[in-house]
Amino acid sequence: MIPEDFIQDLLARVDIVDLVDSYVPLKKAGANYAACCPFHNEKTPSFTVSPSKQFYHCFGCGAHGTAIGFVMEYQGMGFVDAVRDLAARAGMTVPDDGGHTPHSGGNTRNLIEVMGRAAAWYKEQLRQSPRAIDYCKRRGLTGETAARFGIGYAPDGWQNLQAVFADYDSDALRQAGLVIDNDSGRRYDRFRDRLMIPIINPKGDIIAFGGRVIDQGEPKYLNSPETPLFEKGRELFGLPQARQAMRATDTAIVTEGYMDVIALSQHGIGNAVATLGTATTPTHVQKLLRQVDRVVFAFDGDAAGRKAAWRALENALEALADNKRIGFVFLPPEHDPDSFVRERGQAEFERLVAQAMPLSDFLLRELAQRCDLTNAEGKARLIYEAKPLLHKLPTPLLRLQLVKRLAEASGFAQQEVERLCELKSYAPPAPARAKRSAPSLSRTLLRIVLHKPQLAAELPVGLLPDTPEKPALLKLHELSGGGEGQSYAALRERLRGLPEEQMIETAASEALELPFDGDDGDDGEAEAEFRAAVEKLQDAAEMRDFAQLQSKAQQCGVAGLSAMEKQAYIQFLTTRGKRI
């Protein structure tokens, strides 16, 4: 767990304008900066970055967040990885109070330099190896494709890397996974006589290699071991190269092999990535669904490929959202994506992707094939097999549809399926009654507080009316600690994952349009409007109190009021009576 005060210091050091501009060229637009949104396709810029509040907001797709949120969305990283990435940019070391010993930034940088030197040498060896070049040509790879993916060649031999690293006994070579020390203490190169395919992280650093055997041999693919740089359950091959095409199509294609990705790219299908010698993990799916709304798995057409597709389905369930889609392409048994696209071409492969089987259909079809639905035992087993899968789904709407289809297939009633699977019955919430107690005033207060968070400590929490904005205002007051306020970016990160997050994001985007918003904005004007709004709340509270006293006086007579109530009633009559 990263300490909160470190995150606040990090956000204070990182300028979101400089950060976003390093990925997406920004242009000055009044007090803010603008660009075409990097998260959806558009021709007219609707993506705004606020230097004063240190957040971005897209008025087209609703993308919103701080510098941390931008790195998470753009690079497809998790929260911790995004913090580490920004900290490295700012020259800060991320503390770890969760009992883990993080790898030092210096050691990580050293390992990245080692991998870069090795990759450059492998590329040079490919140019000098007619045998490796001939293999690439037989696989249909062009020089342009080889350059795009940084492909190289590790010559046959046990200690070729001695030509690259004068200190061949350096522990950094072992930590990077480039060499192996056997039981007798002899060191030798891990990769020999293999086509070398670099694995690149979202920052563009080479963190591992996949070695494809030339011609015959086992194993066909040899991957780097897990190292301080590389965790195969978190990384995807080809993601940096695929990012632009993924955004253009809003689709990511997941394959099992490096050569699948490379062949698809060469045939004009640039939005493909591959898992790295492991089954698809929930982290893989989460990383992709941060960047696109649709993920399509396209594995080999044989039994092993279908088994891999089912494992992908199981691990994808918990990462799903109702606005995301997952599909499956099942190739003919004799094909993998590489051979299919080379034989049938781009258009035919893209047709399969467009018509990919939805996750729900694949799930129900596979379960039905395992059960004999012509008898009671088979129908009971269908529900038994479906139960753990339904519990993984965080999406109420998709789960409801699956429950209905399971009920049809099994002959059980929908309510019986829900009870047998121990699911809460879904019923749409009753529409909320409209609140009439000055929602516009609450909204004004929320926008002003997000413009100047220091004012959160002065919110009259006891006077706030019951409006949709009240929970957000109370949370901001709570986070202010009753003292000095924080920047919007700092508050936004403290709100990550809380129920008030969405309301505050929406109000923050509205704050961009306030007349006093911006670097040169008049904070005095904002404060004056805040005081005026608080005064209106006080007036409204006094009017409510007077109405209650007046009602009591009419029912019980003035004599029925207590001494304090009589005094307050007379005061109201003299100072507020004209308003009644």
N, C-alpha and C positions, 0 to 999 in steps of 0.2 A: 504493500500500500504506500502510495506516494503522499508525504505530508502535505496538508492543505496550504501551509504557509509557503512551501516551495512553489506550488502551482501559482499562488498569487504573485510571488517574486518573478517567476518566469513570464507571466502575462504582462508584468510591468516592464520587462526588458525587451520583449518582442514587439516590434511594430507591425501590426497586421497589414498595413499598406505595403511595406517592403516585402513582407512574406508573400502576399497574394500576387504582387507585381512580378515576383520571380517565377511564377507559374503562368499568370494571365496578365498581359499588358493592361495597365489601368490608365484611364484618362481622367483629368480633373473635371468634376461636374459640380460647380458651386462649392459648398463646404466639404463635399464628399468626393469619392472617386467611383468611376463606373466602368463596366466592361460587359461583353456578352457572357452570359452565365456559363461556367465550365461544367455545370451539372445537368444541363439540358440544351438542346439545340434551339437557337434563336438568332434572328437577324438584327433585331433592335436591342441594344443593351438594356437589361433590366436588373443587372447584378450591381449592387451598391456596397461600397466599403466605407465605413465611417471611421475616420482617424480619431475623432474626439471620444467615441465610445468603444473603439477597438472591436468592432464586430462587422460581419458581412450579412447582407440580406438580398435575396433575389425576389423581386416582385412578380416574377413569372412562375417559378416552381416552388417558392416558399423556402428554399434552402437558407439556413440561418445559423450563425454560430460565431465563436471566437477563433483566435488563431489555432487553438487546439482542435476545434471542430473542423476547421478548414483542412488541416493536415489529415485528420481522420477520414473525411469524405473524399478528398482529392487523391490521397495515396492509398485509400482502402485499409488504413491501419486501425488497430484498437486504441483505446484511450492511453494505455501505458506506453505503447510504442510511439504514439504521436507526441507525448510529453518528452520522451527520450530524444526523439528527432529534433524537436524545438530546442531542448536543452543543449544538444550538441551544437546547434547553430549559434546559440547565445554564449557558448563557452562555459556552460554550467554542468556540474556533476549531479546527477539525480540521486538523492539519498534514498535509502530503502529501509523502512522501519518494520518490514514484515518478516524479518528473520532470514532474508536471503542475502547472499553476498554477490552484488552485481559485478560484472566484469568491468574493469576499469576502462574508461574511455580511451586511454592511451594504448592499452593492449588491443582493443577492438580496431582502432585505426591502424595499428601495426599489422594485424591480420588481414585487413582489407588491402593494404599496400602489397602484402605478400601475394594475395590472390590476384591482384591486378598485374603484377610482374609475371606470374605464372601464365595468366591468360594471354598476355602479349607474346610470350615465348611460344605458346601453343599455336597462336595464329601464324607466327612466322614459320613454324615447322610445317603447317599445312601447305604454305606456298612452295615449300621445298620438297614435298612428298608427292611424286607422280601417282603413287598407289592410292594415297588418300584422296587426291584430286579426282582420280578415275572413279573411286567409290562414290564421291559426291555427284559426279556427272551421271553415274548409273542410277542414282536415287533421284535424278532430275533436279538437283539443287543448282541454282545459278550463283554466280559470284556475288550478286547483289543480296540474295537471301543469306548467304554465308556471312556477309558483312553485317547485315541487319541483326543477326543473332550472335555475332562474335564467335563463330565456329572456328575451332583450331584442331590440332592433331598432336597427340602424345606419341612419340616414336617408340618402337620396341626397344627394350633395354631396361636395366634395373635401376640405374642411378643417373638418368639423363638430367635431372634438375640440378645436379652439381654444376652444370654449365651456366645456370641462372643464379644460383645462390652460393656465394663463396663459402658461407658458413652452413654447409649442408646438414650439420648436426644441430642447428638451431631448433629450439623447442617450438618456435612459431610455425615451422613447417608441419610438425606433428599436430599442433593445435588446429591448424587450418585444414587438416585432413589430406594434405598432399603426399605425405609419406607414411610408411608403416614401419614400426620397430618389431622385429620378430622375437621369439622367445630367447634366442641366443644373443640378442642385442644388435643384430645386423639391421641396418636401415635400407629401405628401397622405396622407389616411387610407387604410389598406389595405382596410377594410371599408366598403362603401357599398351601401345599399338591400338589406340582408340581414338575415334572422332570425339573431340572435346567440345561440349556445349555448356557455356557459362549459364549459371542461374543467378539472376540479378534481382535485387530487392527493389522496393518502390523508390528508393533514393538513387538508384542507378549503380549501386556498389555490387561487385561480383562477390557472392557469399558462398558459392559451392559450384561443383561441376557435375554434369552427367556425361559419362563416357560410353559411347556406343561402339561395340566391337566392330572391327573391319571384317567384313565377310562372315565366316563362321567362328563360333566360340561361345563359351559360357563364362560368366553370365552375359547375356546380350547387352544389358545396360548395367553399368556400375556407377553408383551415385556416391558423392561425398558422404562421409559419416556426419552425424550431428556434431556440431561444433559451437563455440561461443557465437559464431555468426549465423549458423544455419540450423533451423528446426523444421524438419520436413512437413510436420503436421500444420504449419502455419504459412508456408510459402507455396507459391504457384509459379510454375515455369511460364515465361512469356507474358506475364502481367504488365510490365512496363511497356513492352512493344504493342500490346493489345489495347491499352487504355483508350487511345483516341477512337479506335474503331468500336470499342464497347460503348462509348458515349454516343457515337453516331447512330448505332443500331439499338441502343438501350438493351442489348443482349450480350451475355457472355456464354461462350461454348466451352464446355469442360471435356477434355479428352484424357486418356491415360498416358500417352507417350509424347516425348519431345518431338519425334519426327512427325507425329500427327499435327502438332501445332505449326511446325516449320513448313510442312507440305500445304496445309490450309492457307497459311500466310502467302506462300508463293503463288497460290491459285486465287488470290484476291479476297480471301476470307481472313481478315486480320483480327477478329475478335475472339480468337481461341486461346485457351490456356490449358495447362496440364498439371495434374497432381504429380508428386515427386516420389514415385515408388511406394506410395502408401494409399490406403483408401481415402476417399473424400472425407474430410472432417467437418464438424460444425463451424470451425474457425474459417476454413476455406469458403464455405457458403456465406457466412456472415460478411467476409471480406468482399466477396463479389456483389452481394445484395446491397452493400453500401454504395456501390457505384452504378448498378443497373437494376431495372425492375424485373428482368427475366433472365433466368439461367437455364441453359439446355445442356444436358449430359449426352455426349455422343461417344459411346464406348464401342469396343470391338463387338462384332456380331456373333461371336461364339459363346459357349456356356460361361466361360470365365468373365466375359464382358457383361453378360446379363447379371451375373452374381455381383459384379462391381457396381452395376446400376442400382441393384437393390440396397447395397450398403450405402450408396450415395443418398438414396431416398431416406433411409433410416436416420442418417446424420443431418439431412437437410430439414427434417420436420421442425426441429426446435428453433431453427433460424428463420422460419417463414413468417410473413406478415400478410394480412388480407389484401394488401395492394401489391404484393410480389407474386411472381409466377415461376414455376419450375416445370420443365418438360424433359422428355427422354426421346432420343433418336435411337432406333434399333436397326443397325445395318445388316445386310445379308451376312450369313455366317462366315463366308469366305473373305470378308472385308474388315479392315479397320479404317478410320477416317483418312489415313495417308493413302492407302491403296484405292479407296473409293473415289476420292477427289481426283486422283491421277487418271483413273479409268473413266469416270462418269462426268467429271468437270464441276466447276463452281456452281452453275445454275441448279444442277440436280441436288447437290449437297444442300444448298440454301433452301431448296424446296422442302427437303426433309426437316430442316431446322424450323421452317415456318409452320410445318404441320406436326411438330413434335407432340408426342402423347403427353397430356397433362399429368401431373403428379397424382392427382386423385384417381384417374383412370388406371394408371400403372399400379397403384397400390391395391385397388379393388381387384384388378385382373390377376395379379400375383397371388393374392389371398384366395381368390376363388379357385385358382388352379391347384392349390394345396388342399382344398376341402371338396368333398363330394356333396354338392348342394342338393342332391336328390333324396337325401335322408336326413333325419333329425340330428344325428351325430355330426354330420358334416356342417350343418347350419350352426350348431352350437360351437363347433371348432372355429368357424368363421369369426364369430363374435369374440371368442377367446384370443385368437391371433390378432384381431384388430385392436383390442383394448390397450396394450402398451403403446401402440402407435398413436392412437387418439390422445393419450395422455401427454405425448410429446408435443402435440400441436398447440401453439399459443394463439392460434387464429380462430376466434369463435365462429366466424361465418363459414370458413372452409370446413371446420369440424362439424358444424350443423349439417352441411350438405353431405358429408361423408356418412354421418349418422342416418340421414334419410335414405341414402342408397344402400347402406348395410341393412336397414330395416326391410327394404324392398327385396333384397337378395336372400335374407334369412327367414322372412315371414314373421319376424317379431314386429311389434309396434315400435314406433320411434321412442316412446317413453320407456319401453322395456329395454331397448338397446342402451339408452342413457343410464338406466338403473343398473343393468348388468355390467356396464363398463365404468360405473361409479363416476358418471359425469353430471355436472350440474345442468339442469334443463335450461336451455336458453330462451329467454323471453325478452323482447325489446323493452327498454325502460319506458315508463310512462313519460309523456312530454312534460318538461318542467313548466310550472306556472310562471307566467311572466312577472318579473319584478318591476315594480314601479318606483322604487325608492332611489331616484337620482342616479341611474347607471352612468349617465354621461359625466356626472361630477366625479364618480369613482374612476372612470376611464381617464379623465383629465389628470387626476392625481397620479394614477399609475404611469402615464406617459411622462409627466414632469419628474417623478421620482427616478425613472429610468434614465432621464436626461441628466439629472443631478442626484445620484444615489445618496449623498450626504443628508438629503431631506427625509430619507426613510425613517431616521431616528425621531423625527418630529411629527410623524403621522399620529393623528388623534384616534388611536385604535378603538377606543370606546365609543366613538361617534360614527364609525364607518357603517353605512347601511348594508343590508344583505343583498349584494349584487354579485355577479360572476367574478368581478375583480377583487372582491374582499379577501379571499384566501391568498391571492398573490400579494396584495398590499400587506397583509399580516405577516407573510413569510419574509418579505423584504424588510419589514420593521424588525422582525426577529433576527435576521442575519446582520442587521446594522448594529446589533448589540446595544442599542440605546446610546451609542457614541458616534465616533467619526465614521463616515461612510466609506465605501469602496468604489472602484470603477465598475462600470457596467460589465465589462469582460470578467472581472473577478467574481462578481455576483452570479453571472451566468454559469460559470463553471461550478459554483457551489450549489446551483439549482439542477445540475445535470441529473436526470432520472426522477426528479420529483414531480408530483402532480401539477404543480403550478408552472412548470417549465413552458408549456405551450402557450398559456395565456400571456406570460411575460415576453416570450418571443414575438407574439403578434403585436403587443403594445409597443415593444421596442422598435419594430418596423414602422409603426405609425409615428413614433417619436422622430423618425428621420425627416418628417414633413412639418415638424413644429417650426414656427417662425424664428425661434431663438436657437435652433439646432445648428451645430457646427463648431469648428475651431474658434471662429470669431464671434460666436453667439454671445448674447448678453445674459449671463447667469443671473444678473439682477432682475431681468424681466421674468425669467423662469421662477425665481423665488417669489416675486410679487404675485404671479399667478397662483403659485402654491398657497400663499397666505390668503389670497382671495377665496380659493376653493375651501380652505379650512374654515374660514369665517362663515361661508355659506353652510357648511356642515354644522357649525355651532348654532347658527340661526335656525336651521331645520330642527336640531335637537331641542332647542328652546321652544319652538313652536309645538313640537310633539308633547313636551312637558306641560305647556299651557293648555293644550287641548285636553289632556288627561285631567288636569285640575278643574277645568271648566266643566267637563262632563261630570266629575264628582260633585262639584258645587251645584249643578243643576239637579242632580239626583238626591243629594242629601242636604242641600242648602249650605250656605257659607259657614253656618255654625257647625256643620259636620266636618270641617277641615281642621287639621291640627294647627297649632300656632305657627309652626314653620311653613306649612302649606298656605295659611292665610297670608303670611308676609310675602311669600313668593307670588301668590295670586295677585295681590295688590300691586306688586312690582311689575308683573307682566301687564296688568291693565294700564298702568301709567306709561310704560315704555314700549309695549308691543300691541296695545289694544287696537291701534289703527290698522293693523295688518289682518285682524280677524273680521 
